[in-house]
């Protein structure tokens, strides 16, 4: 399991409390929080601080802290309240209710595997939700929800993962996803279809694995029996690393492993020594430019992380939350001098060329087109020791949707 590493907070102060059983944290910029002509915006942050989903999402708060400095440059004093889902559907709903009804947030930044539990409430309240579509399909159907990835229809299958495994010499693929998360399950199924399209045998697919579990020995044995030599996991890192280690212990040689999450600080600062060892030679998807590219966008992200006292490579959750602040700010620019939830939704609905603060490189996405898959590219980096190398030919890799093919989560 991941452990949470303490971070030094230079210019961001945080006070924690508990409100109606919901763990929350109230954050603000320190000096200058109420002066300098800044417009104060209060947002909620819905994330998995505790529970099984914490291994992938808990550090999202750090990304928001970096976003405070991004907002300050745009003339906004960003205050935030954090609602912990505890990786529980019931708690996710109560946390979302607390953000809106008790703290009266203008918008919610959601980086959680359980956002779908609070989504009907947010829709009924007319609360704009900005974040990442890692949980279910509400991001594509609810007009108040805006994913920084664009409208991702996980039931549609892309050629990108199949092409990647083909390029790495994989001939027999194993794929795993969570049953509780429709997007995870569909991604696991879709990876298999993508691999078949590329001419790769799919020896094992499990799209109904228990959420966050590390009881992977039965899966590892089944994959060995199926003769897999490639692996993809649409899961949190703790599940993926446990499976990789189990396969290695069984003597399974994997030509390539591609994980949906885990790039950066998820390994270098958040993982245990055993997990770091399991991650050696593993490739990680990132929907954004990786820090090793040293582009203007990654350099600015690094500078804002440093300003917030956050050291080392960013985690995926930090990326997601920081870019979510960027999308919030783009929406605020068109929401009027006194933005409301409704004016912010109207403004965000007109964003058709979001470039993730430059972190999408030359591949902007249409976050507001809910009818078709807008698509985005993936940067793939491989861990060697304590550093990452971009994988040649996957910097980025941009696939296309396979026409006439769709998958559905297990029932």
C-alpha positions in Angstrom: 0.0 0.0 0.0 1.0 3.6 -0.5 2.0 5.6 2.5 1.4 9.3 2.6 4.5 11.4 2.7 4.4 14.7 4.6 4.9 17.8 2.5 6.3 21.2 3.5 3.9 24.0 2.9 5.7 27.3 2.3 3.0 29.8 1.5 -0.2 27.8 1.9 -1.8 27.4 5.3 -4.2 24.5 6.0 -6.6 24.1 8.9 -8.4 20.7 9.3 -11.7 20.1 11.0 -14.7 17.7 10.9 -18.1 18.9 9.9 -21.1 16.6 10.2 -18.9 13.6 9.9 -17.2 14.8 6.8 -13.5 15.3 7.0 -12.6 18.7 5.5 -9.7 21.0 5.2 -9.9 24.8 4.7 -7.0 26.2 2.7 -6.1 29.8 1.6 -3.2 31.7 0.3 -1.3 33.2 3.3 -0.1 36.8 2.8 -2.3 38.8 0.5 -5.3 36.5 0.8 -7.7 39.4 1.3 -5.9 42.2 -0.3 -4.4 43.3 -3.6 -7.7 43.6 -5.4 -8.0 39.8 -5.9 -11.4 38.2 -6.4 -12.0 35.5 -3.8 -13.4 32.2 -5.1 -14.2 29.3 -2.8 -14.3 25.8 -4.3 -14.8 22.4 -2.9 -12.3 19.6 -3.5 -13.9 16.1 -3.6 -11.3 13.4 -3.3 -10.3 10.1 -1.7 -8.1 11.2 1.2 -8.6 7.9 3.0 -9.7 4.4 2.2 -8.7 2.2 -0.7 -8.8 5.0 -3.3 -6.3 7.1 -1.4 -3.4 5.4 -3.0 -4.2 7.1 -6.3 -6.0 10.3 -5.4 -5.0 11.6 -1.9 -2.3 13.9 -3.3 -4.8 15.8 -5.4 -5.0 18.4 -2.6 -1.3 19.2 -3.3 -2.2 20.0 -6.9 -4.8 22.4 -5.7 -2.3 24.1 -3.4 0.0 24.6 -6.5 -3.1 25.9 -8.3 -3.5 28.6 -5.7 -0.4 30.3 -7.1 -1.7 29.8 -10.6 -4.9 31.5 -9.6 -3.1 34.4 -7.9 -1.4 35.3 -11.2 -4.8 35.5 -12.8 -6.0 37.8 -10.1 -8.0 35.3 -8.0 -7.6 34.4 -4.4 -8.5 30.7 -4.4 -9.9 29.2 -1.2 -10.8 25.6 -1.0 -12.6 23.1 1.3 -11.7 19.5 1.0 -14.3 16.7 1.3 -13.0 13.2 1.9 -15.0 10.5 0.3 -13.2 7.9 2.5 -13.6 5.8 -0.7 -17.2 5.1 0.3 -20.3 5.9 -1.9 -22.3 7.1 1.0 -19.5 9.2 2.4 -18.8 10.7 -1.0 -22.4 11.9 -1.2 -22.4 13.4 2.3 -19.1 15.0 1.6 -20.5 16.6 -1.6 -23.5 17.8 0.3 -21.4 19.4 2.9 -19.3 21.3 0.4 -22.4 22.8 -1.2 -24.8 23.2 1.7 -22.4 24.0 4.5 -19.6 25.8 2.7 -21.5 27.2 -0.2 -18.7 26.6 -2.7 -19.0 28.1 -6.2 -17.7 25.0 -7.9 -16.3 21.6 -7.0 -13.0 20.1 -8.2 -13.4 16.3 -8.2 -10.5 13.9 -8.3 -12.1 10.8 -7.0 -13.1 7.3 -7.9 -16.5 7.9 -6.2 -17.6 11.2 -7.9 -20.6 9.4 -9.4 -22.1 9.0 -5.9 -22.4 12.8 -5.5 -23.0 13.6 -9.2 -26.9 13.5 -9.0 -26.8 15.9 -6.0 -24.4 18.3 -7.8 -26.6 18.2 -10.9 -29.7 19.0 -8.9 -28.0 21.9 -7.1 -26.6 23.3 -10.4 -23.0 23.1 -9.0 -20.3 23.1 -11.7 -17.9 20.1 -11.2 -14.5 20.2 -12.8 -12.1 17.3 -12.6 -11.2 14.0 -14.1 -13.6 11.4 -15.6 -12.0 8.4 -13.8 -15.2 6.9 -12.3 -18.3 6.7 -14.4 -20.3 8.2 -17.3 -21.8 11.2 -15.6 -19.1 13.4 -17.0 -20.4 12.8 -20.5 -24.1 13.1 -19.7 -24.4 15.9 -17.0 -24.1 19.4 -18.4 -22.7 20.7 -15.2 -19.7 18.4 -15.3 -16.4 19.2 -17.1 -13.6 16.7 -17.4 -10.1 18.1 -18.1 -9.6 15.1 -20.4 -12.6 16.1 -22.5 -15.6 13.8 -22.9 -14.1 10.3 -22.6 -16.5 7.5 -23.6 -14.8 4.6 -22.0 -17.2 2.2 -23.8 -15.6 3.2 -27.1 -12.3 1.5 -28.0 -9.2 3.3 -29.1 -6.3 1.9 -31.0 -3.6 3.5 -28.8 -3.0 0.8 -26.2 -3.0 -2.0 -28.8 -0.5 -0.2 -30.9 1.7 0.4 -27.9 1.8 -3.2 -26.9 2.4 -4.3 -30.5 5.4 -1.9 -30.6 6.8 -3.5 -27.5 6.7 -7.1 -28.8 3.7 -8.3 -26.7 1.9 -11.3 -28.1 -0.4 -12.2 -25.3 -2.1 -9.6 -23.1 -3.6 -9.6 -19.6 -5.9 -6.8 -18.5 -7.5 -6.0 -15.2 -10.0 -3.4 -13.9 -12.4 -2.7 -11.0 -16.0 -3.8 -10.9 -17.2 -0.8 -8.8 -15.9 1.7 -11.3 -17.6 1.5 -14.7 -14.8 3.5 -16.4 -12.1 1.2 -14.9 -14.1 -1.9 -16.0 -14.7 -0.6 -19.5 -11.0 0.5 -19.9 -9.9 -3.1 -19.0 -12.3 -4.6 -21.5 -11.4 -1.9 -24.1 -7.6 -2.7 -23.7 -8.3 -6.2 -24.7 -10.3 -5.2 -27.8 -7.6 -2.7 -28.8 -5.0 -5.5 -28.4 -7.0 -7.9 -30.6 -7.3 -5.1 -33.2 -3.5 -4.9 -33.2 -3.2 -8.7 -33.8 -2.4 -9.5 -30.2 -3.9 -12.5 -28.4 -5.8 -11.6 -25.2 -5.2 -14.4 -22.8 -6.9 -13.0 -19.7 -9.3 -10.1 -18.9 -10.8 -9.4 -15.5 -13.0 -6.3 -15.4 -14.6 -7.2 -12.1 -11.8 -7.2 -9.7 -12.6 -5.9 -6.1 -11.9 -2.2 -5.8 -8.5 -1.5 -4.2 -7.8 -5.1 -3.3 -4.3 -6.5 -3.3 -5.4 -10.1 -3.1 -4.0 -10.7 -6.6 -2.6 -14.3 -6.4 -5.5 -16.0 -8.1 -5.3 -13.4 -10.9 -1.5 -13.9 -11.2 -1.9 -17.7 -11.4 -4.6 -17.3 -14.1 -2.5 -15.0 -16.1 0.5 -17.4 -15.9 -1.7 -20.2 -17.0 -2.9 -18.1 -20.0 0.6 -17.4 -21.0 0.4 -13.6 -21.0 3.6 -11.6 -21.7 2.0 -8.2 -21.5 -0.1 -6.5 -18.8 -2.3 -3.4 -18.5 -4.1 -2.4 -15.3 -6.8 0.2 -15.1 -6.6 0.2 -11.3 -5.1 2.2 -8.5 -1.3 1.7 -8.1 -1.5 -0.5 -5.1 -3.4 -3.2 -6.9 -1.2 -3.0 -10.0 2.1 -3.2 -8.1 0.8 -6.2 -6.1 -0.1 -8.0 -9.3 3.2 -7.2 -11.0 5.1 -8.5 -8.0 3.0 -11.6 -7.9 3.7 -12.3 -11.6 7.4 -11.8 -11.1 7.4 -14.2 -8.2 5.7 -16.8 -10.4 8.4 -16.4 -13.0 6.2 -14.7 -15.6 8.3 -12.6 -18.0 6.5 -9.5 -19.1 7.7 -7.8 -22.3 5.7 -4.6 -21.4 3.5 -3.4 -18.6 1.4 -0.3 -19.1 -0.4 1.3 -16.2 -3.1 3.9 -16.3 -1.8 5.7 -13.3 1.5 5.9 -11.3 3.8 8.2 -13.2 6.0 10.6 -11.2 5.7 11.1 -7.5 3.3 8.2 -7.2 6.4 6.1 -7.4 9.3 8.3 -6.5 7.8 9.8 -3.3 4.6 7.9 -2.5 5.5 4.2 -3.1 7.0 1.8 -0.6 10.4 0.2 -1.4 8.6 -3.0 -2.4 6.3 -1.1 -4.8 9.2 0.9 -6.2 11.0 -2.4 -7.0 7.8 -3.8 -8.6 7.6 -0.7 -10.8 11.0 -1.1 -12.3 10.7 -1.2 -16.1 7.0 -0.5 -16.0 5.6 2.1 -18.4 3.1 4.6 -17.2 0.5 6.5 -19.2 0.2 10.3 -18.6 -2.5 12.4 -20.4 -0.1 15.4 -20.0 3.4 16.2 -20.9 5.9 14.6 -18.5 8.2 16.7 -16.5 11.3 15.2 -18.1 10.4 17.0 -21.3 11.1 20.4 -19.7 8.6 22.3 -21.8 7.4 25.8 -20.8 4.2 24.2 -19.4 6.0 21.6 -17.3 8.5 24.2 -16.0 5.6 26.5 -14.9 3.9 23.5 -13.2 7.2 22.7 -11.4 7.5 26.4 -10.3 4.0 26.4 -8.9 4.6 23.2 -7.0 7.8 24.6 -5.6 5.9 27.8 -4.5 3.5 25.6 -2.6 6.4 23.8 -0.9 5.8 20.5 -2.8 9.0 18.7 -3.7 9.8 16.1 -6.3 8.0 14.9 -9.3 4.2 15.4 -9.3 1.8 12.6 -8.8 -1.0 11.9 -11.3 -3.5 13.3 -8.8 -1.5 16.5 -8.5 -1.5 16.9 -12.3 -5.2 16.3 -12.4 -6.0 18.8 -9.7 -3.6 21.5 -10.9 -5.0 21.3 -14.4 -8.6 21.3 -13.0 -7.7 24.7 -11.4 -6.5 25.8 -14.8 -9.9 24.9 -16.4 -11.7 26.6 -13.5 -9.8 29.8 -14.2 -10.5 29.6 -17.9 -14.2 29.3 -17.1 -14.1 32.2 -14.6 -12.7 34.5 -17.3 -16.1 34.3 -19.1 -18.3 34.1 -16.1 -18.7 37.8 -15.4 -17.3 40.1 -12.8 -19.3 38.4 -10.0 -19.3 34.7 -11.1 -22.0 32.4 -9.9 -22.3 28.7 -10.3 -24.7 29.1 -13.2 -22.6 31.7 -15.0 -19.5 29.5 -14.6 -21.4 26.5 -16.1 -22.4 28.7 -19.1 -18.8 29.9 -19.5 -17.3 26.4 -19.3 -19.8 25.1 -21.8 -18.1 27.4 -24.4 -14.6 26.0 -23.9 -13.8 23.9 -27.0 -10.0 24.2 -27.1 -8.6 23.4 -23.7 -4.9 22.8 -23.8 -4.4 22.0 -20.0 -2.2 25.0 -19.4 0.0 23.9 -22.3 0.4 20.4 -20.8 -1.5 18.8 -23.7 1.2 20.1 -26.0 -0.2 20.7 -29.5 -3.3 18.5 -28.9 -6.1 20.6 -27.2 -9.4 18.9 -26.5 -13.0 20.0 -26.7 -14.3 19.6 -23.1 -17.9 20.6 -24.0 -18.7 18.3 -26.9 -20.8 15.6 -25.3 -21.9 13.9 -28.4 -18.6 12.5 -29.7 -15.3 11.4 -28.2 -13.0 14.4 -28.4 -10.0 12.2 -27.6 -6.5 13.0 -26.4 -3.0 11.8 -26.6 -0.9 9.9 -24.1 2.7 10.4 -23.1 4.3 7.1 -21.9 7.3 7.1 -19.6 9.2 4.1 -18.2 10.7 3.9 -14.7 14.4 3.1 -14.5 15.8 3.4 -11.0 14.4 6.6 -9.6 14.0 8.4 -12.9 11.7 8.2 -15.9 12.5 8.0 -19.6 10.1 8.8 -22.4 9.3 5.7 -24.5 10.3 6.4 -28.1 7.3 6.6 -30.4 5.0 7.2 -27.5 5.8 10.9 -26.8 2.9 11.1 -27.3 0.9 8.3 -28.8 -2.4 9.3 -30.4 -4.8 6.6 -31.4 -8.1 6.6 -33.2 -11.5 5.3 -32.2 -12.3 1.8 -33.7 -15.6 2.3 -35.5 -18.5 0.1 -34.7 -17.0 -1.3 -31.5 -18.0 -0.7 -27.9 -17.7 -2.4 -24.5 -19.8 -2.4 -21.4 -19.0 -3.0 -17.7 -19.8 -6.4 -16.2 -23.3 -6.7 -14.7 
